[in-house]
Amino acid sequence: MIKLDSKGLFIIISGPSGVGKGTICQSLIANNPQIKLSVSATTREKRKGEINGVNYYFLTKEAFEKDIAKGEFLEYAIVHNNEYYGTPKSFVLSELQNGHDIILEIDINGALQIKKQFPNALFIFIMPPTIEELKSRLLKRGTESKEKLVDRFKNAYKEINEIDKYNYVVVNDDLNHAIKKVQAIIDAEKCKVSRIEELDLNTVEEEIHEIIVELKK
Ligand code: 5GP
């Protein structure tokens, strides 16, 4: 009687570095087999423990620029001053077409490019409870030099300043609460009336008519 949009939900998650986006996304994927995470390409250095093709596709600047020229990216941006980050196009488009939901964990510039192409995508911003807390999380992570941390804080300001471009904001003050909220947002989004592809009103009317006739007997 009611058929929902068979295309996947396109979910964009942004937020300052160190806010916990990665952990939230990993949990969503673990709990929702239909959600796939898009692996981005980047020119930044590989961190200890990161695996090519799992965390990122690590490319040289030349290779990245070649892929830009070939139109291989759905969006790309220079993040943290001087490194390219981009979303490979073919994986995302084919997964959405196959009915899978896709998560992109990208910066505001990338999110705005996606919004132009996919105005109906779901844009979620993850906020730290305080800037002090963000600082202590980033220092605890210990993956960046002081110089790189400065870039990350400058970027954090730019990102928070554009929060009105997103549909939802979730404060990550408690990881489990934040995960539950993002999951609830996704679940609600899937129930939107605008995702109905087919609603056979004639059948509904006929069935109701038959019931009324029966009740009146
Ligand atoms: P990190 O270097 O800490 O892994 O990531 C830095 C930031 O780059 C992340 O916070 C994320 O917002 C952004 N980022 C990661 N992948 C992409 C991408 O494919 N496109 C864009 N525009 N930004 C990305």
Boltz pocket constraint, residues with backbone or C-beta under 6 A from the ligand:
constraints:
  - pocket:
      binder: B
      contacts: [[A, 13], [A, 14], [A, 15], [A, 16], [A, 17], [A, 40], [A, 41], [A, 44], [A, 75], [A, 76], [A, 77], [A, 79], [A, 85], [A, 86], [A, 87], [A, 105], [A, 106], [A, 107], [A, 108], [A, 109], [A, 110], [A, 111]]
      max_distance: 6.0
